[in-house]
């Protein structure tokens, strides 16, 4: 099966005055269609830089990067923007939702920038994306009316709506409590089981164990790349976890934090 992501000898250097910071030092990484890969590493290891390069938010200093068969290094600025919009879905630690805007309008937003005509029914696509993450009954709710887990589900739906080749999730559980984190991982596992390719950056080893493969970076190098021998089942783990008490009510929400369950 052809790779969705393939990097060959990717390096990235930043110049800070007289100093040169080598964030990546010849990274070779292949992610094939249908994989669920966690990228791990300490602060300064290069994992965020790698995610930015893979997401076409930055360009490499040297090396080759192919996204779904396209040589990204040869793209113009406009082509970079197009490939980000059509082939990559982003999920961030902060939900980045527009306030006072319904869930369905937040999810539909990326389609306003898609002039390819691939998706004719943008409203219907946004609703179906919300349904796929278990929020079919929350389409008209604004972010302030949603729990943290539900807001992150909206951001996942927004990443899905363009039918991308890959979803890039950068610390998607970083703002969530433990139960809500597992709840969000049930969504990612469900999507991956449906064949969606996911690359997830996390500093939490227990979250990485919900993926199928773990890649570890240190000082700009890949030092470990292994399959997860016994992948944790997020849905089963969630069923065993206690529901949080009312001490964890979020500001602006009448729902208990982590109340975004199926």
ABEGO torsion letter per residue (X at the ends): XBBABBBBGBBBBBBBEABBBBABBGBBBBBBBGBBBBBBEBBGAGAAAAAAAAAGABBBABEBBBBGGBBAAABBAAAAAAAAAAABBBBBABAGBBBGBBAAAAAAAAAAABAAGABABAAAAAAAAAAAAGAAAAAABBAAABBAAAAAAAAAAAAAAAGBABBBBBGAAAABBAAAAAAAAAAAAAAAAAGBBBBBBBABAAAAAABABBBBBBGGBBABBBBBABBBBAAAAAAABBBBBAAABBBGBABBBGAABX
